[in-house]
Amino acid sequence: MSAFLRALFGRRARLRWVHLVLGGALAMPFVLVGEVIIGPAVDDSVLGPLPLQLAAFGVGLPIAAVTSLFPLTRPLEAAAVRVLCGIDADRLAYEPARSWAARGRTAMWFTLHVGIGGIVSGMSLALPPFAVVLIVLPFYSWLTDRAPWFPEFLDHTWALALTPVAGVASLLALAGVSAGAGALLARWAPALLGPTPEDRLAAAEERAADLAVRNRLARELHDSVGHALSAVTLQASAARRVLDTDPEFVREALAAIEATTRRTVGELDAVLGVLRDGDGPGTAPAPTLGADLDDLLRRTRASGVEVTATIGTAPEDLPPVLSREAYRIVQEGLSNALRHGGENVCAALSVDVRDGRLEITVENPLGQPAAPSRPGGGHGLAGIEERARLLGGTMRAGPAGDTWRLRVRLPLRESG
C-alpha cells in the first residue's frame, strides 16, 4: 500500500506533475492563438465554450510543433526533464539541435509535453474543486436544492452517502493519470531528447581532442622534466662523491645543475602553454634537434655520462615538427641510459638520414635491468613509440647482447 501511495504522491510523482503543469502553461499561448484562428469561424450555438477550447487546443498543437524547431528548444527541455523527471544527465543532449532529424525528435517531444501537460493541467484545475464538493455534499445536502445542475438521483439518501467515495475516487484518478503520464514522458525522454549519432560522434571527437592534448602534455612533462631530474640527480651524486678531492669537478657539476634547471623551467613554461589559448609573451620555444642537440649532449656529459655522438646529417635541415619530436626522442633515449646504465655509464648516439628516413639509435651497456628505477617511471618508451607512430615512423627497443638498443625511424615529411 505504501508503495502504491508513493507512486501516486511521492516526490518523483510530484515533480513529474510539476513538469506536466509546466507543459500546460507552455500550451496556453498556442491555445489562445488557436481560439483566434477558429473563433470567428464557428457558431457558438453549435460549438460551446468547452468544445471551442478543445478545438483551439487541437489547432494550437501543430503550431507548438513548428515553433519547437528552433535549436535552443532541446537544451531547455532537456534541462527541465533532468530536474523534474529524474532522468540521468548522460542520457540527454544539452547542445542545440542542429540536424533536422534532431529537430524533428525535439518537436515530437515538445508536442507531447504541451499536449499531455495541457490535458493534465486542465484536469488539475477542474477535478479537485468538484471532488471537494462531492466529499462535503452529505454534510451540506441543501446544496442540491440550490444548484439545479446536480442530478436528481442525489435526492436519494444512498446516493448522497456515496458522493464522498466518488470524490476521493476522482482525486485518486487524477493522481493516477498524472503519475502515468509523467512516467510515460520520462520513458520517452531519452529517445526523443537523447543525443543523436551525430551528437555522439561530436562528443567522441571532442573527448579524443582533449585526450590528445592531455597525452601531449604528459609526454612533454615526462621527457623534459624527467630527463632534467635524472641528469640533476646524477650530477649531484657525482659532485657529492668528489666533494673533498676534486673541487673543480664540483663547480662544473653545480654549473651544469644550474643550467639544466634553468633550461627545464623554460621548457616547463612551454609545456604549460599547451593548456593556454596560445603562447604568451616570454614563453620559451620548444627545443629542437637542430638548435639544441649540442646543449643536450653537453648537459648529459656533465652528468658523468660518456656520450659518443655520430651525426650523419645536419639537424638544422630537418622539418621543424620532425626536429622537435626527434629532440624529445633523443632526450628520452639518453635519459634511459642515465637511469638504467649503472655507474660509469656510457652511451652511443647515432643520428642519420637513410632512404628518406631519419634514423636515431641510442645504445648503452646493460648495467642495470631495463626497468624503471623510480616510482611512476616506465612511460618513456611508450612516449617514444607514440611520438614515432604519430609521425608515421617505427620504434624498436630491447637488449642486443649486453647492450640496450633503442632505434627509431621517422619519415622526412611534415607532420601535424
Buried (B, 14 or more C-beta within 10 A) or exposed (E): EEEEEEBBBBEBBBBBBBBBBBBBEBBBBBBEBBBEBBEEEBEEEEBEEEEBBBBBBEBBBEBBBEBBBBBEBBBBBBBBBBEBBBBEEEBBBBBBBBEEEBBBBBBBBBBBBBBBBBBBBBBBEEBBEEBEBBBEBBEEEEEBEEEEEBEEEBEEEEBBEBBBEBBEEBBBEBBBBBBBBBBEBBEBBBEBBBBBEBBEEBEEEEEEEEEEEEEBBBBBBBBBBBBBBBBBBBBBEBBEBEEEEBEEBBEBBBEBBEBBBEBBBBBBBBBEBBEEEEBEEEBBEBBBBBBBBEEBBEBBBBBBBEBEBEBEBEBEEBBEBBBBBBBBBBBBBBBBBBBBBEEEBBBBBBBEBEEEBBBBBBBBBBBBEBEBBEEEBEBBBEBBBBBBEBBEBBBEBEEEEEEBBBBBBBBBEEBE
